[in-house]
Amino acid sequence: MLVRCLYASRPTSQPSASLLSDILDQSRRNNPARGITGLLCYTQSVFVQVLEGDREQVSILLAKLMQDDRHQTVTVLLFEEIAERTFSGWTMGQVNIDLVNPGLLLKYFPKPKLDPFAGTGRTAMAFLMELVATGAIGA
């Protein structure tokens, strides 16, 4: 059974290019064997990640992420069964939200900044779907 897990966290320190590269490299190296695909969105103060795959594999990875010392305040925003993947093209896609048009952020959030803790999981997921539709995701 396929599931989608959307979570948000705050970095324990300001994410450097090296840290982000390490996270993405680790995901891209490990996710194919687990059958996990997804997307990581980030700013200097928040991570939002969606994971798609087998329920057991996604749950195991989520438990590891909750213990990862690079994250704090890990909050599950959405966990749902899905009929098909939305992020199947990426072992782990990426979006630097600081480069996204502020108008797009205002469409989904109270201010032109990514704040998944202020809204619903469905709102955050709709925002990610719009990123897919607009081609904002990097591989």
PEPE-V368562 format. One line per field, one symbol per residue. ss: DSSP state (H for helix, E for strand, L for the rest). psi: psi as a letter, one per 30 degrees, with the letter a starting at -180 (. if undefined). burial: # if it has 24 or more other C-alpha atoms within 12 Angstrom, else .. A space follows every 10 residues. Layout:
# PEPE-V368562
ss=???
psi=???
burial=???
This chain:
# PEPE-V368562
ss=LEEEEEEEEE ELLLLLHHHH HHHHHHHHHH HHHHLLEEEE EELLLLEEEE EEEEHHHHHH HHHHHHHLLL EEEEEEEEEE ELLLLLLLLL LLEEEEHHHL LHHHHHHHLL LLLLLLLLLL HHHHHHHHHH HHHHLLLEL
psi=kklkkklllk kflkkleeee eeeeeeefef eeffgklakk klaffkkkkk kkakeeeeee eeeeeffkgf klhkkkfkjl klflkehffk ejlkkjffgk kfeeefeflf lhljifffal eeeeeeeeee eeefgfkl.
burial=.######### #........# ..##..##.. #...###### ########## ####..###. ##..#....# #.######## ....####.# #######..# ...##..##. ..#####... ########.. ##...##.#
